Amino acid sequence: MTARLLERDTVVAKAPALDRMMAAASAAAQSECCGVLLGRDSLVEAAAELPNEAADPRSTFAIGAAALAEAARAHRPLDVIGFFHSHPNGSLRPSRADLDHATGWPGYFHAIVATDGAAPIGLAFFSVAEASWNPLHLEVRNA
């Protein structure tokens, strides 16, 4: 990832990638789903749900290295450009655990899908810097 991603205030995502994220969040219900965002530069072309390997998936998420590597291989030639997870408590704000965990991935996008415990009610994208998450505007492309 390059610093140019941190300079952008808009992320562009294809609608099918957003649909995958929403479906993963719905399926997870009261637990947090998680996954990887794939594309080129700042265009999210695909999203892949990954197993939540956290000890308590109701309040946090963890992505395993093996699952991440397999998703990256399966989606070549796209690059891993970010991650997503859900908040079944309806919050679009990064939690303390999110802030602590994702700052190890500066320059990558991160998306939060807020749910009411069953269905998506919101979506927010962020660029992750070393000490903060910076909100981004979302532009959706249908194809």
C-alpha positions as CSV (number, residue, x, y, z in Angstrom):
1,M,0.0,0.0,0.0
2,T,1.2,3.4,-0.7
3,A,0.7,6.7,1.1
4,R,-1.6,8.0,-1.7
5,L,-4.5,6.0,-0.2
6,L,-4.2,8.0,3.0
7,E,-4.5,11.2,1.0
8,R,-7.9,10.3,-0.6
9,D,-11.2,11.3,0.9
10,T,-13.3,9.0,-1.3
11,V,-13.3,5.3,-1.8
12,V,-14.9,3.7,-4.9
13,A,-16.5,0.3,-4.5
14,K,-18.4,-1.9,-6.9
15,A,-21.9,-2.8,-5.9
16,P,-21.3,-6.6,-5.9
17,A,-18.5,-6.1,-3.3
18,L,-20.8,-4.1,-1.1
19,D,-23.5,-6.7,-1.5
20,R,-21.1,-9.4,-0.3
21,M,-20.2,-7.4,2.8
22,M,-23.9,-6.9,3.6
23,A,-24.7,-10.5,3.1
24,A,-21.8,-11.6,5.4
25,A,-23.0,-9.2,8.1
26,S,-26.6,-10.5,7.9
27,A,-25.4,-14.1,8.1
28,A,-23.3,-13.4,11.1
29,A,-26.3,-12.1,13.0
30,Q,-25.2,-11.4,16.6
31,S,-21.5,-12.1,15.9
32,E,-19.1,-9.9,14.0
33,C,-18.3,-11.0,10.5
34,C,-15.0,-10.1,8.9
35,G,-13.3,-10.3,5.5
36,V,-11.0,-8.8,3.0
37,L,-11.4,-6.0,0.4
38,L,-9.7,-6.6,-2.9
39,G,-9.0,-4.4,-5.9
40,R,-6.5,-2.0,-7.3
41,D,-5.3,1.3,-5.9
42,S,-8.5,2.8,-4.4
43,L,-11.2,0.8,-6.2
44,V,-12.8,-2.0,-4.2
45,E,-13.7,-4.6,-6.8
46,A,-14.5,-7.6,-4.6
47,A,-15.0,-8.6,-1.0
48,A,-14.4,-12.0,0.5
49,E,-15.8,-13.1,3.8
50,L,-13.3,-14.9,6.1
51,P,-13.8,-16.9,9.2
52,N,-13.9,-14.8,12.4
53,E,-11.1,-16.4,14.5
54,A,-11.7,-14.2,17.6
55,A,-12.1,-15.9,20.9
56,D,-15.4,-14.0,21.4
57,P,-16.8,-13.1,17.9
58,R,-19.8,-11.4,19.5
59,S,-17.6,-8.4,20.4
60,T,-14.5,-8.5,18.2
61,F,-13.0,-10.1,15.1
62,A,-9.7,-11.7,14.1
63,I,-8.5,-12.7,10.6
64,G,-6.1,-15.6,10.5
65,A,-3.0,-15.4,8.3
66,A,-3.8,-18.6,6.4
67,A,-7.3,-17.4,5.5
68,L,-6.0,-14.1,4.4
69,A,-3.3,-15.7,2.2
70,E,-5.9,-18.1,0.7
71,A,-8.3,-15.2,-0.2
72,A,-5.4,-13.2,-1.7
73,R,-4.4,-16.2,-3.9
74,A,-8.0,-16.9,-4.9
75,H,-8.6,-13.3,-6.1
76,R,-5.4,-12.8,-8.1
77,P,-4.6,-10.5,-9.9
78,L,-6.5,-8.2,-7.5
79,D,-4.6,-6.9,-4.5
80,V,-5.6,-6.8,-0.8
81,I,-6.5,-3.2,-0.2
82,G,-8.4,-3.4,3.0
83,F,-10.7,-5.3,5.4
84,F,-14.2,-5.2,6.6
85,H,-16.2,-6.4,9.7
86,S,-19.6,-5.9,11.2
87,H,-20.9,-4.3,14.4
88,P,-24.1,-6.1,15.5
89,N,-24.6,-3.3,18.1
90,G,-25.4,-0.9,15.2
91,S,-22.4,1.3,15.6
92,L,-20.5,2.7,12.6
93,R,-17.7,4.0,14.9
94,P,-14.5,2.0,15.3
95,S,-14.4,0.4,18.7
96,R,-11.3,0.5,20.9
97,A,-10.4,-3.0,19.8
98,D,-10.8,-1.9,16.2
99,L,-8.4,1.0,16.7
100,D,-5.9,-1.1,18.5
101,H,-6.0,-4.0,16.0
102,A,-6.1,-2.2,12.6
103,T,-3.5,0.4,13.2
104,G,-1.0,-2.3,12.3
105,W,-2.3,-2.0,8.8
106,P,-1.7,1.7,7.9
107,G,-2.6,2.7,4.4
108,Y,-5.3,0.1,4.0
109,F,-9.1,0.7,3.8
110,H,-11.4,-0.6,6.5
111,A,-15.2,-0.8,6.4
112,I,-17.7,-1.3,9.1
113,V,-21.1,-2.7,8.4
114,A,-23.5,-1.8,11.2
115,T,-26.4,-4.2,11.8
116,D,-29.3,-4.3,14.2
117,G,-28.3,-7.9,15.1
118,A,-29.9,-9.3,12.0
119,A,-29.9,-6.9,9.0
120,P,-27.5,-4.2,7.8
121,I,-28.4,-0.6,8.8
122,G,-25.3,1.3,7.8
123,L,-21.9,1.2,6.2
124,A,-18.8,3.3,6.8
125,F,-15.4,3.3,5.1
126,F,-12.2,4.5,6.7
127,S,-8.5,4.9,5.7
128,V,-6.3,3.6,8.5
129,A,-3.4,5.7,9.7
130,E,-1.0,4.7,12.4
131,A,-2.9,6.4,15.2
132,S,-6.4,7.0,13.7
133,W,-9.2,5.9,11.4
134,N,-10.1,8.7,8.9
135,P,-13.7,8.6,7.5
136,L,-14.1,8.4,3.7
137,H,-16.9,9.2,1.3
138,L,-18.2,6.2,-0.6
139,E,-18.8,6.2,-4.4
140,V,-20.7,3.1,-5.6
141,R,-20.3,1.7,-9.1
142,N,-22.8,-0.8,-10.4
143,A,-20.3,-2.8,-12.5
